[in-house]
């Protein structure tokens, strides 16, 4: 989705219920935002202490978007688990 927006936007501002969730430029967001998908319990356990900017629980799995830099070992762990 970011690829569609980057040609027309330079900054992203997310507001939820009057509260600022995120203000970042597209390049920074591309480097520090991750979409995760998995079982609700595992996803919530992994995301517990991270800056979550979106979460949606479905019948089969959940989706979350995290906004913080991950090191290579964290990225590798998400792919294994």
N, C-alpha and C positions, 0 to 999 in steps of 0.2 A: 504494500500500500504506500510506503514512503516513496518508492520510485515514481508513482503517479503524482505525488504532491511536490516533489523537490523542484520541478520546473516552474511552479507558480508560487511556492512559499519559501521563505528563508528561515523563519522562526515558527515554532509551534508553542501554543499556549493552551493548556488543558485546565479547565475550571469545572469542578463538580460541586453543585449545590452552593455556589458562591465561594468555594475554597480553592485556592490555587494548588493544583496538583503537580503541574510541570510547566516550566518555561525553558526552552532550549532551542538552539538552532538545529537545522536538519542534520548537518554533519555530525554534531555531537550526539544527537539522538541515535543516529545510525551506528555509532561506535559503542553506545552504552545501554541500549535497550534490547531486551531479549524476550522472545515469545516462548513460553513453556506450555507443554500439554501433557496431561497424565491424569492418574487417579486423584480424586479430591484430597484424600488424606496425605498422600505422598507429596502432592503439589503444595498443600498448605504447610506441611512440615518443612519443605525446602525453602519456601518463600517467607517463613515466619519472621525473620529478622532483616528482610530485604525491602527496599522501597518498591512496593507494588503499585503500579499505576492503573491496573485493570485486572479484574478476575471475573470469570463467568463459570458457573457450575452447570454441567449438563447431566443427562441421565447416565451416559457412559463414561465421560471424562470431563475434566476441567481445563480451562485455558487461563493463563495469567501472563501479564506483561510486566517485566521487572526493569527498572531504570537505575542501573548502577553498573560500574565496570566489573567484569568478571575476569579473574585470571585464567590462564590456560587449564589449570587443574580443575577449577570449578566447572568450566565448560565441558571438559572431558567427563566429569562425574555426572553431569546432567544427561549426557548421551548414553552412559552405561546404566544408570538407574532407570 
